[in-house]
Amino acid sequence: MAEKANILDESAINRALTRIAHEIIERNKGIDHCILVGIKTRGAYLANRLAEKIEQIEGKPIRIGELDISLYRDDLGLKYENKEPLVKQVDINYSLSDEKVVLIDDVLYTGRTVRAAMDAVMDLGRPSSIQLGVLVDRGHRELPIRPDFVGKNIPTSSDEKVVVNLVESDGEDNVTIHSR
């Protein structure tokens, strides 16, 4: 897999997250009744970063949780017929009923991971709304899912892969496109 382009560096990721944090606060008229829920692994790291930025802006912490969604491994270039993402673990210590849940993920692609995450959220309660924030929207949706907050739209072909590296898991922050 050869790298084709470096799309976001550390500074660009930081700016995108700062903008998303402001947009979350503005859209929800503050953070009361809001819960950030990161989709593991990188979505959870991004949710933690957003929580820090939101606390700096609002002067109080926002509630946060995590969902562990197991992908059907299309990230390895393998295709399994009729496999859906599975919810493996939920780490949310709050009632979601009547709350505004903001799902956070690194890359939005087909929408199947987000659909599984929404199902998991609905199993935990009936939120007043579910919103979606992503660092990268690369297109190619298979489900009618659209993010509310986007760091960067990156049009890609199906022959390309978007790779998000974060300090917490990869030792550096960047977003690159690779050819398969």
N, C-alpha and C positions, 0 to 999 in steps of 0.2 A: 504494500500500500504506500504510494508515493504522495508526499505532501505537495499540494498544488498551490495553496495560498494561506497566508496567515491573516485571519480576518479581524480578530480582536486581541490586543495585548493587555497587560495588567491594568494600565491606565484606562483603556476603553471599557474593560469589564467593570471597573470601579465606577466610572461615570454612568454606565448603563444601570448598575444597581442603585446608585444614588437617585437617578431619575425614576426608576421603578418604585423606590421607597416613597418618594414624593407623590407619585401617581396613586399608590395604594391609599395613602393618607387622604389625598384630595377626593378621590372617588368615594371613600367611605366616611367622609366628613370627620376624620379623626380615626382612632384605633379602638374605640369602645366597641365591644361586641365583635371584634375581629380576631381570628386565629390564623396564623401562618402555618401551613402544613407542607413540609418538604417531602418530595418523593426521593427516597434514597437511591443512590448515594449522593450524587452531586447536587440534586435538588435540595436535599437536607442541608448541605453546606451553604448553598445559596440562600436558603431560608434563614439560617443563622446569621449570615452577613446582613441580610435585609433587616432582621430583627435589631441588630446593633445600630444600623443606620436610622431606623424608625425611632428607636429609643433616644438617639442623639437629637433628632428633630423634635419629637414630641415631649421629651423629658420624662417619659415613663415607658416601662417595658410592654411589649406586645406579647401575647401568648403564642406559643409555638409547639408544634408536634411533628411527628415523622410517620411516613408510611413506607414500608418495604415492598415494592412491586417487583416481581421477578419477570423479566422480559422473556420473550420467546426466542431470544438469541439471534435476532436478525442483525445484531451488531457484529456478529462473527461471519456474516455472509451466508449463514445457513437458513434454509426455509423449512419450516415444519407446518404441514397442512393443519388447519383448524385449531392451532394453538393460540390461546389468549394469554395475556399477562395475568399472573396470579398474585393476589395479595398474600404476602408471607408474614408480615409483622406490622402491628400498629402500635405506635408509641405516642399516644395522645392522652394527656391526663386531664382533659376538660370535657364537659358536655358540649356537644356541637349543636344541640337543639337551639333554634332561633339565633344562631351566631352567623357571622359572615366568615366563611372559610375561604382562604386564599391559598390554593394549591400552587406550589413552586416546583419547577423542573428545569433542567438545563437545556434540553433540546426538545422541541415539539416536531414530530414527524408524522406518523400515521394517525395518531390520536388514541391508539389502543391503550397505552399506558395510562393516559389521563382518564379514559373511560373506566378502567379498572379502579383507579384512585377515587373517582366519583362514586362508584358503587360501594367502595369501602367506607367512604365518608357517610353515605346514606344509611349504611348498616349501623353506624354509630349514633345516629340521631337525624333530625330533620333540620338542617341549617336554613337560615333565612335566605342565604344565597351561597353559591359556590363560584368563585372567580379563579382565573388561571393566570399565573405569571411565569414567563419563560425567558431565559437568557437569549436563546436563539429559536426562531421559527424558520424552518427550512422548507416548509411546504410539503406537498405530496400527501395530503390528508386522505384517509380512507373513511373517516367518520366526520360528521358535522360538528367539529370542535374548533373553536377559535379562541386564542388567548386574549385576555383583557389588558395584560401588561407585557410588552415585548422589549427586550434589550436591543435586538437587531434582527431584522428580516434578512435571511440569506437564501436567495433562490439557488437551488441545487438541482442537479440531475440525479436520477436514480442510481447512476454509476458512481456517485460520490458519497463520501461519508464525512459528517461533521464531527470533529473531535474536540471536546471541551476538556481542558486540563485545568485543575484547580490546585492551589497550594496544599490544601488539606489532604488531598489524595495523590497528587501527581508531582508535587514539589515546585510547580510554577503555574501561573495563570496565563492561559491563552486559548483561543479558539482557532482551529485550522480546518481547512478542507483537504481531504485526501481523495485520490482516485483509487478505485477498487482494483 
